[in-house]
Amino acid sequence: MEGRLARIVIALAVVSCVWMVEGEKRTGPKTKLPEDKLFSDQAAFCEGCYAVVHELDSLLTKWQKEKGSLEDHIDAALLAICSTDRLRSYVLSPPKMARLCSGIRVHFLDDLGMAFMKKYSRKEDMTADEIFEVTCRKTIPACPKGMKPMSVARKEKREEAEADKKTKENKENNKKEDAQKKEKKNKNKTTSKDEL
């Protein structure tokens, strides 16, 4: 009888250890992604996560002073963000962005909700980009370290092109001013020689 009881205790101990290990695996970042092909394209997945975080932050910032609980605001924002009208400013087409947004919203609902609960319940002064770093790089496996969302890369390229254009314009203006100064100086020299 004691041997049988000892075997049952050992079996329960092994089973509980397995459950604990399995439970620990489930609490980390999710590794299984939605079935949509867009999620296998890492750049598209990263862009989608970037859009979700920025649109959620935009709506919650706008709704922050309105009546209602924070949970209700987050739920309403999660329902509203995947409209193609809201997703037109990103690199991918609005229908693709809506598919990505819906998949991220459904698959990572708890993670997104918790990230924004932390920001707004604690009144932390986190920007959307900081929430993106925490959520899309660490919690959701959307953007590996070093990868920039397509919208950010495009914006940086535009800013760099504008800066280059301004630099060229400044150089050209400086050359014109130098040429005008030299011309004026030469005119002054010829005028003073003529007077002599």
Backbone torsions as a table, in degrees:
resi	resn	phi	psi	omega
1	MET	NA	-43.6	-179.6
2	GLU	-66.6	-36.1	178.4
3	GLY	-64.8	-38.9	179.1
4	ARG	-67.4	-43.5	178.1
5	LEU	-62.2	-40.3	178.8
6	ALA	-63.8	-40.8	178.9
7	ARG	-65.1	-39.0	179.3
8	ILE	-65.1	-43.6	178.9
9	VAL	-62.0	-43.2	179.6
10	ILE	-64.5	-43.4	179.6
11	ALA	-61.9	-43.0	178.5
12	LEU	-64.7	-38.7	178.6
13	ALA	-63.0	-43.7	179.7
14	VAL	-64.2	-46.1	-179.5
15	VAL	-62.1	-43.2	180.0
16	SER	-66.3	-35.4	176.4
17	CYS	-64.4	-41.8	178.3
18	VAL	-62.8	-44.4	178.7
19	TRP	-61.8	-39.9	179.5
20	MET	-64.4	-43.8	179.9
21	VAL	-64.7	-44.4	178.2
22	GLU	-62.0	-40.4	178.7
23	GLY	-62.5	-39.3	178.7
24	GLU	-65.3	-36.5	179.0
25	LYS	-64.6	-37.0	-176.4
26	ARG	-74.4	-22.3	-176.4
27	THR	-81.2	-14.4	179.7
28	GLY	-78.4	-171.0	179.1
29	PRO	-61.9	144.1	179.3
30	LYS	-71.7	137.6	-179.9
31	THR	-104.4	-25.8	178.7
32	LYS	-83.3	128.6	-177.0
33	LEU	-103.1	164.0	174.9
34	PRO	-57.1	156.9	-173.8
35	GLU	-70.1	-21.2	-176.0
36	ASP	-56.9	139.3	-179.7
37	LYS	-60.6	-29.0	-179.0
38	LEU	-59.0	-28.8	-177.9
39	PHE	-75.7	-15.3	175.6
40	SER	-82.1	-17.0	174.3
41	ASP	-87.5	104.4	-173.1
42	GLN	-59.8	-37.7	-179.9
43	ALA	-66.2	-40.5	178.6
44	ALA	-67.7	-42.0	179.3
45	PHE	-61.2	-42.7	179.3
46	CYS	-63.7	-44.6	178.6
47	GLU	-61.6	-41.2	179.2
48	GLY	-63.6	-43.4	179.7
49	CYS	-65.3	-41.5	177.5
50	TYR	-58.0	-46.2	-179.2
51	ALA	-63.7	-44.5	-178.8
52	VAL	-59.9	-47.9	-178.3
53	VAL	-63.7	-44.9	-178.1
54	HIS	-68.5	-39.5	179.0
55	GLU	-69.5	-40.1	176.3
56	LEU	-60.5	-46.3	-179.2
57	ASP	-63.0	-40.4	179.5
58	SER	-61.8	-47.7	179.9
59	LEU	-66.2	-44.0	-177.8
60	LEU	-67.4	-34.7	176.2
61	THR	-64.3	-41.3	-179.7
62	LYS	-67.4	-38.8	-176.0
63	TRP	-90.2	-2.4	-172.3
64	GLN	-56.7	-38.0	-175.2
65	LYS	-89.3	-4.1	179.6
66	GLU	-79.2	158.6	179.5
67	LYS	-69.9	152.8	178.9
68	GLY	123.3	161.8	-178.4
69	SER	-78.6	157.8	178.8
70	LEU	-61.7	-39.2	179.3
71	GLU	-60.7	-41.3	179.0
72	ASP	-65.3	-41.0	178.2
73	HIS	-63.3	-43.5	179.6
74	ILE	-64.4	-44.2	178.6
75	ASP	-60.9	-44.7	179.6
76	ALA	-64.5	-41.0	179.1
77	ALA	-65.3	-41.0	178.2
78	LEU	-62.3	-32.9	177.7
79	LEU	-75.7	-30.8	-173.3
80	ALA	-88.6	-20.8	-169.1
81	ILE	-70.6	-24.2	-172.1
82	CYS	-90.3	20.6	175.9
83	SER	-75.8	138.5	179.7
84	THR	-62.4	-27.3	178.1
85	ASP	-64.0	-36.1	-179.7
86	ARG	-77.4	-21.1	-170.8
87	LEU	-104.9	20.5	-178.2
88	ARG	-78.6	-19.1	-174.3
89	SER	-87.0	5.6	-178.2
90	TYR	-101.6	168.0	-172.2
91	VAL	-66.3	-45.0	-178.5
92	LEU	-74.8	160.3	-179.5
93	SER	-63.9	149.9	-179.5
94	PRO	-54.7	-39.6	177.1
95	PRO	-63.2	-39.6	177.5
96	LYS	-66.2	-42.2	178.9
97	MET	-63.1	-37.8	178.7
98	ALA	-65.5	-39.3	176.8
99	ARG	-63.9	-45.6	178.3
100	LEU	-61.9	-46.2	-178.5
101	CYS	-59.9	-46.4	-179.6
102	SER	-63.0	-42.7	179.4
103	GLY	-64.5	-43.2	179.0
104	ILE	-65.9	-44.1	-179.1
105	ARG	-59.9	-46.4	-177.8
106	VAL	-71.1	-45.5	-173.0
107	HIS	-76.0	-33.2	-175.3
108	PHE	-119.7	31.0	-177.0
109	LEU	-54.8	-48.9	-178.0
110	ASP	-64.1	-42.5	-179.1
111	ASP	-63.2	-43.7	179.1
112	LEU	-65.5	-45.4	179.9
113	GLY	-59.4	-43.1	-179.3
114	MET	-66.4	-40.2	179.8
115	ALA	-60.5	-43.1	-178.5
116	PHE	-79.7	-27.5	173.3
117	MET	-62.5	-42.5	179.5
118	LYS	-61.0	-44.7	-177.1
119	LYS	-65.4	-51.0	-171.6
120	TYR	-85.1	-27.2	179.4
121	SER	-78.6	-32.9	179.5
122	ARG	-91.4	-3.5	-177.5
123	LYS	57.1	35.8	178.1
124	GLU	-71.6	142.6	-179.4
125	ASP	-92.0	67.8	179.0
126	MET	-100.9	138.8	175.8
127	THR	-83.5	167.9	177.1
128	ALA	-62.1	-34.9	179.0
129	ASP	-66.8	-35.8	177.3
130	GLU	-69.4	-39.3	176.0
131	ILE	-64.9	-39.6	176.7
132	PHE	-57.6	-46.6	-179.8
133	GLU	-58.8	-45.7	-178.2
134	VAL	-70.6	-44.7	-172.8
135	THR	-80.5	-52.9	-171.8
136	CYS	-83.1	-17.4	177.9
137	ARG	-99.9	-35.2	-174.7
138	LYS	-103.3	-50.4	-174.5
139	THR	-80.6	-51.4	179.2
140	ILE	-99.7	129.4	-177.4
141	PRO	-78.8	55.4	-175.1
142	ALA	-92.1	-45.2	-173.9
143	CYS	-122.8	103.9	176.4
144	PRO	-63.1	157.8	-179.7
145	LYS	-56.7	132.7	179.5
146	GLY	97.0	-20.5	179.7
147	MET	-85.6	132.9	177.3
148	LYS	-104.1	144.4	172.8
149	PRO	-60.5	150.2	-176.8
150	MET	-59.1	-37.1	180.0
151	SER	-63.8	-39.9	179.7
152	VAL	-67.7	-44.1	179.5
153	ALA	-62.1	-41.9	179.6
154	ARG	-64.9	-42.5	179.7
155	LYS	-62.7	-43.2	179.2
156	GLU	-64.0	-39.5	178.2
157	LYS	-63.9	-42.0	177.8
158	ARG	-62.5	-45.4	180.0
159	GLU	-63.2	-39.8	178.6
160	GLU	-65.4	-41.7	178.7
161	ALA	-64.6	-40.8	177.7
162	GLU	-64.5	-41.0	178.8
163	ALA	-64.1	-42.0	177.2
164	ASP	-62.5	-41.1	179.7
165	LYS	-63.7	-42.6	178.6
166	LYS	-65.1	-39.9	178.4
167	THR	-61.5	-44.7	178.8
168	LYS	-63.5	-43.0	179.1
169	GLU	-62.5	-41.3	178.5
170	ASN	-63.6	-41.5	178.4
171	LYS	-63.1	-43.4	179.5
172	GLU	-64.3	-41.6	177.9
173	ASN	-63.4	-41.6	177.9
174	ASN	-62.8	-40.8	178.9
175	LYS	-64.1	-42.3	179.2
176	LYS	-63.3	-44.0	179.7
177	GLU	-62.9	-42.3	178.1
178	ASP	-62.7	-42.1	179.5
179	ALA	-64.4	-41.1	179.0
180	GLN	-65.3	-39.7	178.3
181	LYS	-64.4	-43.3	179.0
182	LYS	-63.7	-42.3	-179.9
183	GLU	-63.4	-42.2	178.7
184	LYS	-65.0	-41.0	179.0
185	LYS	-63.8	-42.8	178.7
186	ASN	-64.7	-39.0	177.5
187	LYS	-63.4	-40.6	178.7
188	ASN	-64.1	-38.9	179.5
189	LYS	-66.5	-44.6	-179.2
190	THR	-68.1	-35.1	178.4
191	THR	-67.5	-41.4	-179.7
192	SER	-70.7	-32.6	177.1
193	LYS	-69.2	-38.7	179.6
194	ASP	-64.8	-33.7	-179.5
195	GLU	-70.8	-28.5	-179.6
196	LEU	-72.8	NA	NA
